[in-house]
Amino acid sequence: MKHLTLTIILCALLLPCYSLAQGHGRDESFLREKFGHDEGEEKGLFAGGAFSFWNDTKDKRLTFEFAPEVGWRFNDTWAVGVMLGYEFEREKKETVTARTHSFKISPFVRYYYLHKGPFNLYLDGGAGFNCMTERSGGPKTNTSGFELGVRPGACVDLTRGLCLCLRMGFLGYRNDYFSGEEPGIGRNGFGVRFTPEELMIGLELEL
């Protein structure tokens, strides 16, 4: 059901772009005019991110997460950026309240290797560093880790200045890295994972 829902959402978002291109005879000049891909206009700032807040009254657990992303496009091939993240979690267990604060920073270099109308494919290569402070009725404990790797991605221009971004999978190495976007990948070791279950979808604003 999860895969079916995801497929329906993607089709609903991508079909209008496909119909638009079909209705204009796949005219590349029209697509550039509609979605802003004229040469020389790719340079600029882009920003995105995620925000979540949830209070589980049954399990007495509260979570808050804020993960902004910002970067700079040099041209239609290269860009650099950084993902930041802060997460707070509070969970009450009988008479003890556990609190966790997590931080991460992930600088990356982005390489766009395919442009086709409003569709773009890219690779994000970079590093990630995180740290976490936990306290559960006793002294604080600190944990830190890092990762090095590559994430494949794609973006679809919905309109000028706004695109839908998709990332799926990870190829690289991790050492006690617990802030990975892919829940199926462990905290230590190296390898590759490219599965639909780890598809991340977000909006990106081009300024």
TORPA-4810 file (N, C-alpha, C, O; in nm, 3 decimals):
<nodes>
NODE_1_0.083_-0.120_0.000_0.000_0.000_0.000_0.086_0.125_0.000_0.053_0.224_-0.066_M
NODE_2_0.197_0.121_0.074_0.286_0.237_0.077_0.342_0.266_-0.061_0.348_0.382_-0.102_K
NODE_3_0.384_0.160_-0.133_0.440_0.179_-0.266_0.333_0.229_-0.362_0.361_0.314_-0.448_H
NODE_4_0.209_0.177_-0.348_0.101_0.219_-0.437_0.068_0.366_-0.416_0.051_0.441_-0.512_L
NODE_5_0.059_0.406_-0.291_0.030_0.547_-0.261_0.138_0.637_-0.316_0.108_0.742_-0.374_T
NODE_6_0.263_0.597_-0.298_0.375_0.678_-0.347_0.371_0.688_-0.499_0.397_0.795_-0.554_L
NODE_7_0.338_0.578_-0.566_0.331_0.579_-0.712_0.220_0.671_-0.761_0.238_0.745_-0.858_T
NODE_8_0.104_0.667_-0.693_-0.007_0.753_-0.733_0.029_0.899_-0.717_-0.002_0.981_-0.804_I
NODE_9_0.096_0.934_-0.606_0.137_1.072_-0.584_0.233_1.118_-0.692_0.218_1.227_-0.747_I
NODE_10_0.332_1.036_-0.723_0.431_1.074_-0.824_0.366_1.090_-0.961_0.398_1.184_-1.034_L
NODE_11_0.275_0.999_-0.995_0.207_1.010_-1.125_0.124_1.138_-1.132_0.122_1.206_-1.235_C
NODE_12_0.056_1.169_-1.023_-0.026_1.290_-1.021_0.058_1.415_-1.039_0.012_1.514_-1.097_A
NODE_13_0.180_1.412_-0.991_0.267_1.528_-1.003_0.338_1.535_-1.138_0.362_1.644_-1.190_L
NODE_14_0.372_1.420_-1.194_0.452_1.418_-1.315_0.369_1.422_-1.443_0.416_1.473_-1.544_L
NODE_15_0.248_1.369_-1.440_0.166_1.364_-1.561_0.136_1.501_-1.619_0.139_1.516_-1.741_L
NODE_16_0.107_1.602_-1.537_0.084_1.735_-1.597_0.204_1.787_-1.672_0.189_1.850_-1.777_P
NODE_17_0.325_1.760_-1.620_0.446_1.804_-1.691_0.460_1.731_-1.823_0.499_1.790_-1.925_C
NODE_18_0.428_1.600_-1.822_0.441_1.521_-1.945_0.338_1.567_-2.048_0.371_1.582_-2.166_Y
NODE_19_0.214_1.589_-2.004_0.110_1.636_-2.096_0.144_1.772_-2.152_0.115_1.802_-2.268_S
NODE_20_0.205_1.854_-2.070_0.243_1.988_-2.114_0.345_1.980_-2.227_0.336_2.052_-2.326_L
NODE_21_0.441_1.891_-2.211_0.543_1.875_-2.314_0.483_1.815_-2.441_0.519_1.855_-2.551_A
NODE_22_0.392_1.718_-2.426_0.329_1.656_-2.541_0.245_1.756_-2.619_0.246_1.757_-2.742_Q
NODE_23_0.173_1.841_-2.546_0.084_1.936_-2.611_0.157_2.041_-2.691_0.096_2.109_-2.773_G
NODE_24_0.285_2.056_-2.668_0.364_2.155_-2.741_0.470_2.089_-2.828_0.573_2.149_-2.861_H
NODE_25_0.443_1.963_-2.863_0.531_1.896_-2.956_0.673_1.878_-2.904_0.768_1.877_-2.982_G
NODE_26_0.687_1.865_-2.769_0.819_1.850_-2.709_0.911_1.965_-2.747_1.030_1.944_-2.769_R
NODE_27_0.857_2.083_-2.755_0.933_2.201_-2.791_1.020_2.243_-2.673_0.969_2.291_-2.573_D
NODE_28_1.152_2.226_-2.686_1.243_2.256_-2.576_1.241_2.404_-2.541_1.257_2.440_-2.424_E
NODE_29_1.221_2.492_-2.640_1.218_2.634_-2.610_1.098_2.668_-2.523_1.106_2.755_-2.437_S
NODE_30_0.986_2.598_-2.546_0.868_2.624_-2.461_0.894_2.578_-2.318_0.857_2.646_-2.223_F
NODE_31_0.958_2.461_-2.303_0.987_2.410_-2.169_1.081_2.502_-2.094_1.065_2.523_-1.974_L
NODE_32_1.180_2.557_-2.164_1.272_2.648_-2.099_1.200_2.775_-2.055_1.226_2.829_-1.948_R
NODE_33_1.106_2.822_-2.142_1.031_2.942_-2.107_0.939_2.917_-1.988_0.924_3.003_-1.901_E
NODE_34_0.878_2.798_-1.984_0.783_2.766_-1.878_0.851_2.739_-1.745_0.803_2.783_-1.641_K
NODE_35_0.964_2.666_-1.749_1.024_2.620_-1.624_1.156_2.689_-1.590_1.214_2.660_-1.485_F
NODE_36_1.204_2.779_-1.674_1.319_2.859_-1.637_1.452_2.791_-1.654_1.536_2.800_-1.565_G
NODE_37_1.475_2.721_-1.767_1.601_2.653_-1.791_1.686_2.720_-1.898_1.770_2.655_-1.959_H
NODE_38_1.664_2.850_-1.923_1.749_2.919_-2.019_1.892_2.922_-1.969_1.918_2.940_-1.850_D
NODE_39_1.985_2.905_-2.062_2.126_2.906_-2.027_2.162_3.041_-1.966_2.123_3.146_-2.017_E
NODE_40_2.236_3.037_-1.854_2.275_3.158_-1.786_2.182_3.195_-1.673_2.214_3.283_-1.592_G
NODE_41_2.063_3.129_-1.665_1.970_3.158_-1.558_1.978_3.055_-1.447_1.902_3.062_-1.350_E
NODE_42_2.071_2.958_-1.458_2.080_2.854_-1.358_2.155_2.900_-1.235_2.142_2.838_-1.129_E
NODE_43_2.232_3.005_-1.246_2.310_3.052_-1.132_2.219_3.115_-1.027_2.132_3.195_-1.060_K
NODE_44_2.240_3.078_-0.901_2.158_3.139_-0.797_2.144_3.052_-0.674_2.202_2.943_-0.665_G
NODE_45_2.067_3.102_-0.580_2.048_3.038_-0.451_1.927_2.945_-0.457_1.828_2.975_-0.523_L
NODE_46_1.936_2.831_-0.386_1.820_2.744_-0.370_1.808_2.704_-0.223_1.908_2.697_-0.152_F
NODE_47_1.686_2.679_-0.179_1.662_2.647_-0.039_1.545_2.551_-0.027_1.453_2.553_-0.109_A
NODE_48_1.550_2.468_0.075_1.443_2.372_0.101_1.454_2.325_0.245_1.518_2.389_0.328_G
NODE_49_1.392_2.212_0.273_1.404_2.158_0.407_1.280_2.086_0.452_1.185_2.068_0.376_G
NODE_50_1.282_2.044_0.579_1.171_1.968_0.637_1.148_2.012_0.780_1.239_2.059_0.849_A
NODE_51_1.023_1.997_0.824_0.985_2.034_0.960_0.878_1.937_1.008_0.785_1.906_0.933_F
NODE_52_0.890_1.888_1.130_0.789_1.798_1.185_0.778_1.816_1.336_0.875_1.845_1.405_S
NODE_53_0.656_1.798_1.384_0.628_1.803_1.527_0.518_1.702_1.555_0.414_1.703_1.489_F
NODE_54_0.540_1.615_1.654_0.438_1.516_1.686_0.441_1.486_1.835_0.546_1.464_1.894_W
NODE_55_0.322_1.485_1.894_0.306_1.453_2.035_0.218_1.329_2.047_0.097_1.336_2.027_N
NODE_56_0.279_1.218_2.080_0.207_1.091_2.095_0.155_1.082_2.238_0.231_1.053_2.331_D
NODE_57_0.026_1.108_2.256_-0.030_1.110_2.391_-0.041_0.971_2.453_-0.042_0.957_2.575_T
NODE_58_-0.049_0.868_2.368_-0.061_0.732_2.421_0.073_0.682_2.475_0.080_0.628_2.585_K
NODE_59_0.180_0.701_2.396_0.312_0.655_2.439_0.389_0.761_2.517_0.502_0.738_2.560_D
NODE_60_0.327_0.877_2.535_0.390_0.989_2.608_0.527_1.022_2.547_0.629_1.026_2.616_K
NODE_61_0.523_1.046_2.417_0.647_1.074_2.344_0.628_1.195_2.255_0.531_1.202_2.178_R
NODE_62_0.719_1.289_2.264_0.713_1.411_2.183_0.839_1.421_2.098_0.950_1.401_2.148_L
NODE_63_0.821_1.451_1.969_0.936_1.466_1.880_0.922_1.595_1.800_0.812_1.635_1.760_T
NODE_64_1.033_1.658_1.778_1.040_1.781_1.699_1.165_1.774_1.612_1.273_1.739_1.660_F
NODE_65_1.149_1.805_1.483_1.263_1.799_1.392_1.258_1.916_1.295_1.153_1.948_1.239_E
NODE_66_1.372_1.979_1.276_1.385_2.089_1.180_1.512_2.066_1.100_1.621_2.058_1.157_F
NODE_67_1.499_2.057_0.966_1.614_2.023_0.881_1.614_2.112_0.757_1.564_2.070_0.652_A
NODE_68_1.670_2.232_0.766_1.678_2.320_0.648_1.793_2.280_0.556_1.889_2.216_0.597_P
NODE_69_1.780_2.321_0.431_1.884_2.296_0.330_1.900_2.421_0.245_1.801_2.482_0.205_E
NODE_70_2.023_2.460_0.218_2.048_2.578_0.137_2.171_2.552_0.051_2.262_2.480_0.091_V
NODE_71_2.173_2.612_-0.068_2.287_2.590_-0.157_2.296_2.698_-0.264_2.213_2.788_-0.272_G
NODE_72_2.400_2.685_-0.345_2.425_2.783_-0.451_2.457_2.709_-0.580_2.545_2.622_-0.583_W
NODE_73_2.387_2.744_-0.688_2.411_2.687_-0.821_2.510_2.776_-0.896_2.488_2.896_-0.911_R
NODE_74_2.619_2.717_-0.942_2.715_2.791_-1.022_2.672_2.796_-1.168_2.694_2.896_-1.237_F
NODE_75_2.611_2.688_-1.216_2.561_2.679_-1.353_2.463_2.563_-1.358_2.419_2.516_-1.253_N
NODE_76_2.429_2.515_-1.478_2.333_2.407_-1.486_2.396_2.269_-1.464_2.329_2.168_-1.483_D
NODE_77_2.523_2.265_-1.423_2.591_2.138_-1.397_2.636_2.123_-1.252_2.627_2.014_-1.196_T
NODE_78_2.683_2.231_-1.190_2.743_2.221_-1.057_2.673_2.311_-0.956_2.628_2.421_-0.987_W
NODE_79_2.667_2.260_-0.832_2.612_2.337_-0.720_2.675_2.286_-0.591_2.724_2.173_-0.585_A
NODE_80_2.673_2.368_-0.490_2.718_2.327_-0.356_2.610_2.364_-0.257_2.530_2.454_-0.281_V
NODE_81_2.607_2.294_-0.145_2.506_2.323_-0.045_2.537_2.257_0.087_2.639_2.191_0.104_G
NODE_82_2.447_2.277_0.180_2.463_2.217_0.312_2.325_2.187_0.369_2.232_2.266_0.356_V
NODE_83_2.314_2.070_0.434_2.193_2.032_0.506_2.224_2.040_0.655_2.324_1.986_0.702_M
NODE_84_2.136_2.106_0.728_2.149_2.116_0.873_2.032_2.042_0.937_1.930_2.018_0.873_L
NODE_85_2.049_2.008_1.061_1.940_1.937_1.127_1.945_1.947_1.278_2.051_1.942_1.340_G
NODE_86_1.827_1.961_1.336_1.813_1.956_1.482_1.690_1.871_1.515_1.585_1.888_1.454_Y
NODE_87_1.705_1.781_1.611_1.595_1.695_1.652_1.590_1.686_1.804_1.691_1.666_1.871_E
NODE_88_1.470_1.702_1.856_1.448_1.688_2.000_1.346_1.579_2.023_1.244_1.572_1.954_F
NODE_89_1.373_1.494_2.120_1.280_1.386_2.154_1.267_1.375_2.305_1.367_1.374_2.378_E
NODE_90_1.144_1.368_2.351_1.116_1.353_2.494_1.021_1.236_2.512_0.916_1.231_2.449_R
NODE_91_1.058_1.142_2.598_0.977_1.023_2.621_0.969_0.995_2.770_1.070_0.993_2.841_E
NODE_92_0.847_0.975_2.817_0.826_0.950_2.959_0.807_0.802_2.983_0.718_0.740_2.924_K
NODE_93_0.890_0.745_3.070_0.882_0.604_3.106_0.867_0.594_3.257_0.963_0.614_3.332_K
NODE_94_0.745_0.563_3.300_0.712_0.556_3.442_0.747_0.689_3.510_0.684_0.790_3.482_E
NODE_95_0.847_0.689_3.597_0.882_0.813_3.668_1.002_0.883_3.607_1.046_0.986_3.660_T
NODE_96_1.056_0.831_3.498_1.176_0.886_3.435_1.139_0.948_3.300_1.066_0.888_3.221_V
NODE_97_1.190_1.068_3.276_1.171_1.135_3.147_1.304_1.141_3.074_1.399_1.202_3.122_T
NODE_98_1.309_1.079_2.957_1.431_1.077_2.875_1.423_1.189_2.772_1.321_1.207_2.706_A
NODE_99_1.532_1.264_2.759_1.540_1.374_2.662_1.663_1.355_2.574_1.771_1.321_2.622_R
NODE_100_1.643_1.378_2.445_1.751_1.363_2.348_1.758_1.485_2.258_1.656_1.529_2.205_T
NODE_101_1.878_1.539_2.241_1.903_1.649_2.148_2.004_1.601_2.043_2.111_1.551_2.078_H
NODE_102_1.969_1.615_1.915_2.057_1.571_1.807_2.082_1.686_1.709_1.992_1.764_1.678_S
NODE_103_2.205_1.694_1.662_2.244_1.796_1.565_2.320_1.729_1.451_2.390_1.629_1.471_F
NODE_104_2.307_1.786_1.331_2.386_1.734_1.219_2.415_1.845_1.119_2.341_1.942_1.108_K
NODE_105_2.523_1.826_1.046_2.559_1.915_0.936_2.615_1.830_0.823_2.701_1.744_0.846_I
NODE_106_2.566_1.853_0.702_2.605_1.770_0.587_2.633_1.858_0.466_2.541_1.885_0.389_S
NODE_107_2.756_1.904_0.446_2.791_1.977_0.325_2.799_1.882_0.205_2.836_1.766_0.221_P
NODE_108_2.763_1.931_0.086_2.765_1.844_-0.032_2.796_1.924_-0.157_2.779_2.046_-0.162_F
NODE_109_2.842_1.852_-0.258_2.862_1.905_-0.393_2.763_1.832_-0.484_2.756_1.709_-0.482_V
NODE_110_2.688_1.906_-0.563_2.585_1.846_-0.649_2.628_1.855_-0.795_2.669_1.960_-0.845_R
NODE_111_2.616_1.741_-0.863_2.649_1.732_-1.006_2.524_1.692_-1.084_2.474_1.581_-1.067_Y
NODE_112_2.475_1.781_-1.170_2.361_1.751_-1.257_2.415_1.688_-1.385_2.485_1.752_-1.463_Y
NODE_113_2.381_1.562_-1.407_2.434_1.492_-1.524_2.332_1.471_-1.635_2.366_1.419_-1.741_Y
NODE_114_2.206_1.511_-1.612_2.106_1.496_-1.717_1.999_1.603_-1.702_1.943_1.622_-1.594_L
NODE_115_1.971_1.674_-1.813_1.863_1.772_-1.819_1.773_1.734_-1.937_1.821_1.719_-2.049_H
NODE_116_1.645_1.720_-1.911_1.550_1.689_-2.017_1.421_1.762_-1.988_1.335_1.713_-1.914_K
NODE_117_1.407_1.882_-2.048_1.289_1.961_-2.019_1.284_1.997_-1.871_1.381_2.050_-1.817_G
NODE_118_1.172_1.968_-1.805_1.162_1.999_-1.661_1.226_1.893_-1.571_1.225_1.909_-1.449_P
NODE_119_1.280_1.786_-1.630_1.337_1.675_-1.551_1.489_1.688_-1.543_1.556_1.715_-1.643_F
NODE_120_1.544_1.667_-1.422_1.688_1.676_-1.400_1.732_1.564_-1.306_1.666_1.535_-1.207_N
NODE_121_1.844_1.501_-1.339_1.902_1.398_-1.254_2.035_1.448_-1.199_2.109_1.516_-1.270_L
NODE_122_2.066_1.414_-1.075_2.189_1.464_-1.014_2.245_1.365_-0.913_2.178_1.268_-0.875_Y
NODE_123_2.368_1.391_-0.869_2.434_1.316_-0.763_2.482_1.415_-0.657_2.543_1.516_-0.690_L
NODE_124_2.453_1.385_-0.531_2.504_1.464_-0.419_2.616_1.386_-0.351_2.594_1.277_-0.298_D
NODE_125_2.736_1.442_-0.354_2.850_1.379_-0.289_2.901_1.467_-0.178_2.919_1.587_-0.196_G
NODE_126_2.925_1.408_-0.060_2.972_1.490_0.050_2.990_1.412_0.177_3.006_1.290_0.175_G
NODE_127_2.989_1.484_0.288_3.012_1.426_0.420_2.900_1.467_0.514_2.830_1.565_0.490_A
NODE_128_2.886_1.392_0.621_2.788_1.425_0.723_2.848_1.406_0.861_2.918_1.308_0.886_G
NODE_129_2.821_1.498_0.949_2.870_1.491_1.087_2.752_1.512_1.182_2.670_1.601_1.159_F
NODE_130_2.744_1.431_1.288_2.634_1.449_1.382_2.680_1.424_1.525_2.783_1.362_1.550_N
NODE_131_2.600_1.475_1.618_2.626_1.453_1.760_2.492_1.448_1.832_2.394_1.507_1.787_C
NODE_132_2.490_1.376_1.943_2.366_1.356_2.017_2.395_1.357_2.166_2.493_1.299_2.213_M
NODE_133_2.307_1.424_2.240_2.315_1.427_2.386_2.189_1.363_2.443_2.078_1.405_2.412_T
NODE_134_2.207_1.262_2.527_2.095_1.191_2.587_2.102_1.201_2.739_2.209_1.200_2.799_E
NODE_135_1.984_1.213_2.798_1.977_1.212_2.943_1.848_1.143_2.986_1.739_1.180_2.942_R
NODE_136_1.862_1.042_3.071_1.747_0.965_3.117_1.758_0.942_3.267_1.782_0.830_3.313_S
NODE_137_1.739_1.047_3.342_1.742_1.036_3.487_1.880_1.034_3.549_1.892_1.044_3.672_G
NODE_138_1.983_1.022_3.470_2.119_1.017_3.522_2.207_1.117_3.452_2.158_1.219_3.402_G
NODE_139_2.338_1.091_3.447_2.429_1.182_3.377_2.406_1.179_3.226_2.354_1.082_3.171_P
NODE_140_2.448_1.286_3.160_2.433_1.295_3.015_2.532_1.202_2.945_2.643_1.180_2.993_K
NODE_141_2.490_1.149_2.832_2.580_1.071_2.747_2.586_1.138_2.610_2.484_1.184_2.558_T
NODE_142_2.704_1.142_2.552_2.725_1.206_2.422_2.771_1.104_2.318_2.852_1.017_2.347_N
NODE_143_2.717_1.117_2.199_2.752_1.029_2.088_2.777_1.115_1.964_2.707_1.214_1.943_T
NODE_144_2.875_1.077_1.884_2.902_1.150_1.760_2.944_1.051_1.652_2.989_0.940_1.682_S
NODE_145_2.931_1.093_1.527_2.967_1.006_1.415_2.977_1.085_1.286_2.951_1.205_1.282_G
NODE_146_3.014_1.014_1.178_3.026_1.079_1.048_2.998_0.980_0.937_2.996_0.858_0.958_F
NODE_147_2.975_1.034_0.816_2.956_0.953_0.696_3.023_1.021_0.578_3.040_1.143_0.577_E
NODE_148_3.059_0.942_0.479_3.112_0.989_0.351_3.042_0.910_0.242_3.042_0.787_0.246_L
NODE_149_2.983_0.979_0.144_2.914_0.903_0.043_2.846_0.988_-0.062_2.864_1.109_-0.070_G
NODE_150_2.765_0.918_-0.144_2.694_0.978_-0.257_2.547_0.940_-0.250_2.513_0.825_-0.220_V
NODE_151_2.460_1.036_-0.279_2.317_1.011_-0.287_2.267_1.050_-0.427_2.287_1.164_-0.469_R
NODE_152_2.205_0.958_-0.498_2.144_0.994_-0.627_2.013_1.067_-0.605_1.944_1.043_-0.506_P
NODE_153_1.979_1.156_-0.697_1.855_1.231_-0.682_1.800_1.277_-0.815_1.864_1.263_-0.919_G
NODE_154_1.681_1.332_-0.811_1.614_1.386_-0.929_1.527_1.503_-0.886_1.481_1.508_-0.772_A
NODE_155_1.506_1.597_-0.977_1.415_1.708_-0.948_1.331_1.736_-1.072_1.376_1.722_-1.186_C
NODE_156_1.209_1.775_-1.046_1.113_1.807_-1.152_1.064_1.949_-1.128_1.011_1.979_-1.021_V
NODE_157_1.081_2.035_-1.227_1.037_2.174_-1.214_0.885_2.180_-1.226_0.828_2.147_-1.330_D
NODE_158_0.820_2.222_-1.118_0.674_2.236_-1.119_0.633_2.367_-1.183_0.533_2.374_-1.255_L
NODE_159_0.709_2.471_-1.157_0.689_2.602_-1.217_0.819_2.679_-1.200_0.912_2.628_-1.138_T
NODE_160_0.827_2.796_-1.253_0.951_2.873_-1.242_0.983_2.902_-1.096_0.904_2.964_-1.025_R
NODE_161_1.101_2.857_-1.051_1.145_2.881_-0.915_1.102_2.778_-0.812_1.140_2.791_-0.695_G
NODE_162_1.025_2.676_-0.852_0.980_2.574_-0.757_0.992_2.437_-0.820_0.940_2.413_-0.929_L
NODE_163_1.061_2.345_-0.751_1.078_2.211_-0.807_1.054_2.105_-0.699_1.070_2.130_-0.580_C
NODE_164_1.018_1.987_-0.745_0.999_1.871_-0.660_1.127_1.790_-0.662_1.173_1.750_-0.770_L
NODE_165_1.186_1.764_-0.546_1.313_1.692_-0.537_1.293_1.554_-0.477_1.214_1.536_-0.385_C
NODE_166_1.366_1.458_-0.530_1.358_1.321_-0.483_1.499_1.267_-0.462_1.585_1.280_-0.549_L
NODE_167_1.523_1.207_-0.347_1.650_1.139_-0.320_1.619_0.994_-0.283_1.522_0.966_-0.213_R
NODE_168_1.703_0.903_-0.331_1.678_0.763_-0.301_1.810_0.688_-0.287_1.885_0.673_-0.384_M
NODE_169_1.836_0.644_-0.167_1.951_0.558_-0.145_2.078_0.629_-0.103_2.083_0.752_-0.091_G
NODE_170_2.180_0.548_-0.079_2.308_0.598_-0.030_2.417_0.500_-0.069_2.398_0.379_-0.064_F
NODE_171_2.533_0.554_-0.109_2.651_0.474_-0.139_2.768_0.536_-0.064_2.806_0.650_-0.093_L
NODE_172_2.826_0.463_0.031_2.937_0.521_0.104_2.972_0.448_0.231_2.948_0.328_0.244_G
NODE_173_3.030_0.523_0.327_3.082_0.468_0.452_3.028_0.547_0.570_3.012_0.669_0.563_Y
NODE_174_3.000_0.476_0.680_2.950_0.538_0.801_3.023_0.486_0.924_3.060_0.369_0.933_R
NODE_175_3.043_0.578_1.019_3.104_0.543_1.146_3.022_0.608_1.258_3.034_0.728_1.284_N
NODE_176_2.938_0.528_1.323_2.849_0.577_1.430_2.761_0.691_1.383_2.731_0.783_1.460_D
NODE_177_2.719_0.687_1.257_2.635_0.794_1.203_2.489_0.753_1.218_2.446_0.655_1.156_Y
NODE_178_2.412_0.825_1.299_2.275_0.787_1.332_2.172_0.879_1.270_2.052_0.855_1.287_F
NODE_179_2.213_0.985_1.197_2.119_1.082_1.143_2.093_1.062_0.994_2.051_1.156_0.926_S
NODE_180_2.117_0.945_0.942_2.094_0.920_0.801_1.947_0.927_0.764_1.861_0.887_0.841_G
NODE_181_1.920_0.978_0.643_1.782_0.989_0.598_1.724_0.852_0.563_1.602_0.838_0.554_E
NODE_182_1.808_0.752_0.542_1.763_0.620_0.501_1.757_0.528_0.623_1.862_0.486_0.672_E
NODE_183_1.637_0.497_0.673_1.626_0.417_0.795_1.676_0.274_0.781_1.706_0.209_0.881_P
NODE_184_1.687_0.222_0.659_1.730_0.085_0.641_1.881_0.066_0.645_1.929_-0.048_0.641_G
NODE_185_1.956_0.175_0.654_2.102_0.165_0.653_2.153_0.174_0.796_2.104_0.254_0.875_I
NODE_186_2.252_0.091_0.829_2.306_0.088_0.963_2.393_0.207_0.995_2.420_0.291_0.909_G
NODE_187_2.437_0.213_1.120_2.518_0.324_1.169_2.665_0.306_1.138_2.741_0.402_1.143_R
NODE_188_2.707_0.184_1.108_2.849_0.157_1.083_2.866_0.071_0.959_2.780_-0.008_0.922_N
NODE_189_2.984_0.089_0.893_3.015_0.006_0.778_3.008_0.082_0.647_3.004_0.205_0.646_G
NODE_190_3.006_0.007_0.537_2.999_0.069_0.404_2.915_-0.019_0.313_2.893_-0.137_0.341_F
NODE_191_2.868_0.040_0.205_2.788_-0.035_0.110_2.700_0.056_0.027_2.719_0.178_0.022_G
NODE_192_2.603_-0.006_-0.039_2.510_0.068_-0.125_2.369_0.019_-0.096_2.346_-0.100_-0.076_V
NODE_193_2.275_0.112_-0.094_2.135_0.078_-0.075_2.053_0.170_-0.164_2.061_0.292_-0.154_R
NODE_194_1.973_0.109_-0.250_1.894_0.185_-0.347_1.759_0.117_-0.357_1.738_0.030_-0.442_F
NODE_195_1.665_0.156_-0.271_1.535_0.091_-0.266_1.423_0.194_-0.260_1.444_0.305_-0.210_T
NODE_196_1.303_0.159_-0.311_1.190_0.252_-0.309_1.147_0.291_-0.168_1.091_0.399_-0.149_P
NODE_197_1.173_0.205_-0.068_1.132_0.235_0.068_1.202_0.358_0.123_1.154_0.419_0.219_E
NODE_198_1.315_0.395_0.065_1.393_0.506_0.117_1.388_0.630_0.029_1.477_0.714_0.033_E
NODE_199_1.281_0.640_-0.049_1.262_0.757_-0.133_1.221_0.876_-0.047_1.122_0.869_0.026_L
NODE_200_1.297_0.986_-0.055_1.267_1.109_0.018_1.218_1.214_-0.079_1.283_1.238_-0.181_M
NODE_201_1.105_1.276_-0.050_1.044_1.374_-0.138_1.035_1.508_-0.066_0.997_1.513_0.050_I
NODE_202_1.070_1.614_-0.136_1.060_1.748_-0.078_1.051_1.853_-0.184_1.070_1.824_-0.303_G
NODE_203_1.021_1.975_-0.145_1.012_2.089_-0.236_1.136_2.176_-0.220_1.190_2.191_-0.110_L
NODE_204_1.181_2.231_-0.331_1.299_2.317_-0.330_1.263_2.449_-0.399_1.207_2.450_-0.508_E
NODE_205_1.297_2.559_-0.334_1.269_2.691_-0.386_1.396_2.752_-0.442_1.498_2.759_-0.374_L
NODE_206_1.390_2.795_-0.568_1.505_2.858_-0.633_1.487_3.009_-0.627_1.390_3.063_-0.680_E
NODE_207_1.580_3.077_-0.562_1.570_3.221_-0.538_1.651_3.303_-0.638_1.651_3.426_-0.630_L
</nodes>
